[in-house]
Amino acid sequence: MKVGIVADSHDNIPMIKKAIEVFNARKVEYLLHAGDYISPFAVKEFLKAEARLLGVFGNNDGEKKGIGMLCNDVYNPPYQTVLGGKKILLTHDVNNLEQDPPISLAGAFDVVIFGHTHKPEVRFESASGGKEKPLYINPGECGGWLSGKGTVSILDLERLEAEIITL
């Protein structure tokens, strides 16, 4: 199963449309958004994807009620789900996982998806340097406002591999 991953789209409609084109061409089954859509009109664009949208709010999403009215599958972070038999944690800021009880990432999840930093990365968290769980994925910034380039990610859940794609 292929999953499209996006974060920090920040209302950049031309870049959102490019991301949707990539996701549709790659035939992703789910589209996971790690927050900072900003406005409901941005969410409307993501709903045009041929994949089911699941997401969390980011720190800049000001119109949560309007976003929630468009899509019932946008949650307060962190959000836990299982796709393709893999346990996934979706959040905006991976360094802000204050929960009661606290969430332990080590071994609890196969994949941790986050945004917020606007810096794309794909890495395994491993003390031994191997491919131990979880796989951390930050797709970077779809909007491209800070870096000047938009990026997204495609996750292959069967192989537990992800790639960063420049839009």
C-alpha positions as CSV (number, residue, x, y, z in Angstrom):
1,M,0.0,0.0,0.0
2,K,1.3,3.5,-0.9
3,V,0.6,6.5,1.3
4,G,1.0,10.1,0.3
5,I,2.4,12.3,3.0
6,V,2.2,16.1,3.2
7,A,2.7,18.8,5.8
8,D,2.9,22.6,6.0
9,S,1.0,23.4,2.9
10,H,0.2,26.9,4.2
11,D,-2.6,27.8,1.7
12,N,-0.2,27.5,-1.3
13,I,-2.9,26.3,-3.8
14,P,-0.6,25.9,-6.8
15,M,1.8,23.7,-4.8
16,I,-1.2,21.7,-3.3
17,K,-2.4,21.0,-6.8
18,K,1.1,19.7,-7.8
19,A,1.1,17.5,-4.7
20,I,-2.3,16.1,-5.7
21,E,-1.1,15.4,-9.2
22,V,1.9,13.4,-7.8
23,F,-0.3,11.5,-5.4
24,N,-2.9,10.6,-8.0
25,A,-0.2,9.6,-10.6
26,R,1.4,7.3,-8.0
27,K,-2.0,5.9,-7.0
28,V,-1.7,6.4,-3.3
29,E,-4.6,5.0,-1.2
30,Y,-4.3,7.4,1.7
31,L,-3.2,11.0,2.0
32,L,-1.9,11.8,5.4
33,H,-1.5,15.5,6.3
34,A,0.7,16.4,9.3
35,G,-0.9,19.9,9.8
36,D,-0.7,23.5,8.9
37,Y,-3.3,23.5,6.1
38,I,-4.2,27.0,7.4
39,S,-7.7,27.6,5.8
40,P,-10.7,25.5,4.7
41,F,-10.1,26.4,1.0
42,A,-6.8,24.5,1.1
43,V,-8.5,21.4,2.5
44,K,-11.0,21.6,-0.4
45,E,-8.0,21.1,-2.7
46,F,-6.8,18.0,-0.8
47,L,-10.3,16.5,-1.0
48,K,-9.9,16.4,-4.8
49,A,-7.3,13.6,-4.4
50,E,-8.2,10.1,-5.4
51,A,-7.1,9.0,-1.9
52,R,-8.7,9.2,1.5
53,L,-7.5,12.2,3.5
54,L,-6.5,11.8,7.1
55,G,-4.8,14.5,9.0
56,V,-4.0,16.4,12.1
57,F,-4.1,20.1,12.9
58,G,-0.9,22.1,13.1
59,N,0.1,25.1,15.2
60,N,-1.0,27.6,12.4
61,D,-4.4,26.1,11.6
62,G,-6.6,29.0,12.8
63,E,-10.0,27.9,11.3
64,K,-10.3,24.4,12.8
65,K,-14.1,24.5,12.9
66,G,-14.3,25.2,9.1
67,I,-11.6,22.6,8.3
68,G,-13.5,20.1,10.5
69,M,-16.8,20.8,8.7
70,L,-15.1,19.9,5.4
71,C,-13.3,16.8,6.5
72,N,-14.3,14.7,9.6
73,D,-10.9,13.0,9.4
74,V,-8.8,15.9,10.7
75,Y,-7.9,15.4,14.3
76,N,-6.1,17.1,17.1
77,P,-2.6,15.7,17.3
78,P,-1.3,13.2,17.9
79,Y,-3.5,10.7,16.0
80,Q,-2.9,7.0,15.9
81,T,-4.0,4.7,13.2
82,V,-3.2,1.4,11.5
83,L,-2.8,1.2,7.7
84,G,-1.6,-1.8,5.8
85,G,-1.0,-3.6,9.1
86,K,1.4,-0.9,10.3
87,K,0.9,1.3,13.4
88,I,1.3,4.9,12.5
89,L,1.5,8.0,14.7
90,L,0.6,11.2,12.9
91,T,1.4,14.5,14.6
92,H,2.5,18.0,13.7
93,D,5.4,18.7,16.1
94,V,7.1,15.5,17.1
95,N,8.8,17.3,19.9
96,N,5.5,18.2,21.4
97,L,3.8,14.9,22.3
98,E,2.5,15.9,25.7
99,Q,-0.1,13.3,26.5
100,D,-1.5,11.7,29.6
101,P,-0.2,9.0,29.7
102,P,2.8,10.1,27.6
103,I,3.3,8.4,24.3
104,S,6.4,6.2,24.0
105,L,7.6,6.1,20.4
106,A,10.3,3.5,20.8
107,G,8.8,0.2,19.5
108,A,5.2,1.3,19.8
109,F,4.8,2.5,16.2
110,D,6.1,1.3,12.8
111,V,6.0,4.9,11.4
112,V,6.0,8.4,12.9
113,I,4.9,11.1,10.6
114,F,5.3,14.8,11.4
115,G,5.9,18.2,10.0
116,H,6.4,21.6,11.6
117,T,10.2,22.0,10.9
118,H,9.7,22.5,7.1
119,K,12.7,20.2,6.6
120,P,12.3,16.9,4.8
121,E,13.7,13.8,6.4
122,V,13.3,10.1,6.4
123,R,15.2,8.2,9.1
124,F,15.0,5.2,11.4
125,E,15.5,5.8,15.1
126,S,18.0,3.2,15.9
127,A,20.7,3.0,18.6
128,S,22.6,0.4,16.6
129,G,22.4,2.3,13.2
130,G,20.1,-0.4,11.7
131,K,16.5,-0.2,10.4
132,E,14.8,-0.5,13.7
133,K,11.3,1.0,14.3
134,P,10.0,3.5,14.0
135,L,10.6,5.0,10.6
136,Y,10.3,8.8,11.0
137,I,9.0,10.8,8.1
138,N,8.8,14.6,7.7
139,P,7.7,15.4,4.1
140,G,9.1,18.9,4.5
141,E,7.0,21.8,3.4
142,C,4.4,21.4,0.6
143,G,3.9,25.1,0.5
144,G,7.5,26.0,-0.2
145,W,7.3,29.3,1.5
146,L,10.5,29.0,3.6
147,S,12.8,26.9,1.4
148,G,11.6,28.0,-2.0
149,K,10.7,24.4,-3.0
150,G,7.7,22.3,-2.2
151,T,8.2,18.7,-1.1
152,V,6.0,15.7,-0.2
153,S,6.7,12.1,0.5
154,I,5.4,8.7,-0.7
155,L,5.5,5.8,1.8
156,D,5.5,2.2,0.7
157,L,4.0,0.4,3.7
158,E,4.9,-3.1,2.5
159,R,8.6,-2.3,2.2
160,L,8.6,0.3,5.0
161,E,10.4,2.8,2.7
162,A,9.7,6.4,2.0
163,E,11.0,8.9,-0.6
164,I,11.0,12.7,-0.6
165,I,9.6,14.2,-3.9
166,T,10.3,17.8,-4.9
167,L,7.3,19.4,-6.6
